[in-house]
Amino acid sequence: LGTGTGYSVLQMVRAMEKASGREIKYRITARREGDVASCYADPALAERELGWKAAFGLDKMCEDLWRWQLQNPTGFSKN
């Protein structure tokens, strides 16, 4: 669940490169059959129903994701 601000795949790649300090190799090609052209979500329902609203932008979200990954290199515990 995000802020309601959309980002391109390339913006995501750049933000994760910045957060991780690592280059992410990628190749721009045609979309594959079955790939979604775009995807949108309105976070207003979560705010209304849960009283929760995302407070940070893309860079901060990627920094948090990278920090979690470093602290949990094998993912979630099975316990």
Residue pairs with C-beta under 8 A, 6 or more apart in sequence:
1 41
1 43
1 46
1 54
2 41
2 43
2 54
2 61
3 43
3 54
3 56
3 57
4 41
4 42
4 43
4 44
5 57
5 58
6 38
6 40
7 15
7 58
10 26
11 58
12 58
12 62
13 24
13 26
15 58
15 59
15 61
15 62
16 24
16 62
16 65
16 66
17 23
17 24
18 59
18 62
19 59
19 62
19 63
19 65
19 66
20 66
31 37
43 53
43 54
46 52
46 53
47 53
54 61
56 64
